[in-house]
Amino acid sequence: MIIEEYTDANGRNLFRRSFDRLDDRSQARVIAGIARLEQGKFGDTRNL
C-alpha cells in the first residue's frame, strides 16, 4: 500500500499543517502508525 498526502485544489495540505503543529513525540507516533498502514497492518481500526 502506498500512502500519499492529499493536497486540495487550492494547494493546501491539511495533514501537513496539522502534523507540523504536533510535538516530536506525537509526530513519531503518527509516522509509526502510517508505516504500519503501509505494511498492511491496520490493527484496531474502523471504517470512516
Residue frames as qw, qx, qy, qz and C-alpha x, y, z in Angstrom:
[[0.000, 0.890, 0.455, 0.000, 0.00, 0.00, 0.00],
 [0.400, 0.232, -0.005, 0.887, 1.21, 3.50, -0.80],
 [0.176, -0.794, -0.463, 0.351, 0.17, 6.36, 1.47],
 [0.341, 0.374, 0.191, 0.841, 0.09, 9.82, -0.11],
 [0.058, -0.447, -0.400, 0.798, -0.68, 13.22, 1.39],
 [0.258, 0.715, 0.614, 0.214, -3.74, 14.94, -0.05],
 [0.151, -0.257, 0.028, 0.954, -3.43, 18.45, -1.43],
 [0.364, 0.674, 0.580, -0.277, -6.68, 20.21, -2.30],
 [0.509, 0.685, 0.363, 0.373, -7.38, 22.30, -5.40],
 [0.053, -0.986, 0.055, -0.149, -6.03, 25.39, -3.63],
 [0.550, 0.522, -0.524, 0.388, -2.70, 23.69, -2.89],
 [0.442, -0.596, 0.428, -0.516, -3.42, 23.23, 0.82],
 [0.615, 0.060, -0.779, 0.104, -2.18, 20.15, 2.61],
 [0.566, -0.638, 0.037, -0.522, -4.26, 19.99, 5.78],
 [0.938, -0.240, -0.192, 0.162, -2.47, 16.89, 7.07],
 [0.628, 0.254, -0.218, 0.703, 0.95, 18.56, 6.86],
 [0.133, -0.637, 0.082, -0.755, -0.42, 21.72, 8.51],
 [0.773, -0.547, -0.012, -0.323, -1.76, 19.71, 11.46],
 [0.931, -0.037, -0.192, 0.308, 1.24, 17.37, 11.60],
 [0.453, 0.464, -0.231, 0.725, 3.72, 20.25, 11.80],
 [0.354, -0.660, 0.128, -0.650, 1.93, 21.57, 14.90],
 [0.914, -0.352, -0.195, -0.054, 2.45, 18.33, 16.82],
 [0.371, -0.773, 0.515, 0.000, 5.28, 17.86, 19.30],
 [0.245, 0.523, -0.798, -0.173, 8.11, 15.47, 18.38],
 [0.288, -0.056, 0.925, -0.242, 6.71, 12.51, 20.32],
 [0.610, 0.470, 0.441, -0.461, 3.30, 12.81, 18.68],
 [0.495, 0.663, -0.398, -0.396, 4.87, 13.15, 15.23],
 [0.025, 0.378, -0.925, -0.034, 6.85, 9.95, 15.85],
 [0.448, 0.177, 0.808, -0.339, 3.66, 8.10, 16.81],
 [0.618, 0.616, 0.110, -0.475, 1.86, 9.30, 13.67],
 [0.341, 0.622, -0.651, -0.272, 4.81, 8.27, 11.49],
 [0.173, -0.188, 0.960, -0.118, 4.89, 4.84, 13.13],
 [0.564, 0.373, 0.597, -0.432, 1.15, 4.42, 12.54],
 [0.572, 0.675, -0.186, -0.427, 1.48, 5.37, 8.89],
 [0.131, 0.501, -0.845, -0.132, 4.38, 2.92, 8.49],
 [0.380, 0.055, 0.891, -0.244, 2.17, 0.12, 9.90],
 [0.618, 0.563, 0.288, -0.466, -0.61, 1.05, 7.46],
 [0.404, 0.673, -0.508, -0.355, 1.83, 0.90, 4.55],
 [0.003, 0.298, -0.954, 0.013, 2.73, -2.64, 5.63],
 [0.547, -0.209, -0.647, -0.488, -0.95, -3.62, 5.64],
 [0.352, -0.241, -0.777, 0.463, -1.17, -3.78, 9.43],
 [0.218, -0.580, -0.290, -0.729, -4.43, -1.99, 10.11],
 [0.129, 0.029, -0.719, 0.682, -4.72, -3.02, 13.74],
 [0.023, 0.567, 0.741, -0.360, -7.78, -1.85, 15.63],
 [0.044, 0.126, -0.238, -0.962, -9.42, 0.38, 13.02],
 [0.379, 0.552, 0.702, -0.241, -12.91, 1.09, 11.79],
 [0.358, 0.477, 0.518, 0.614, -14.27, 2.47, 8.57],
 [0.045, -0.286, -0.152, 0.945, -14.75, 6.20, 8.20]]
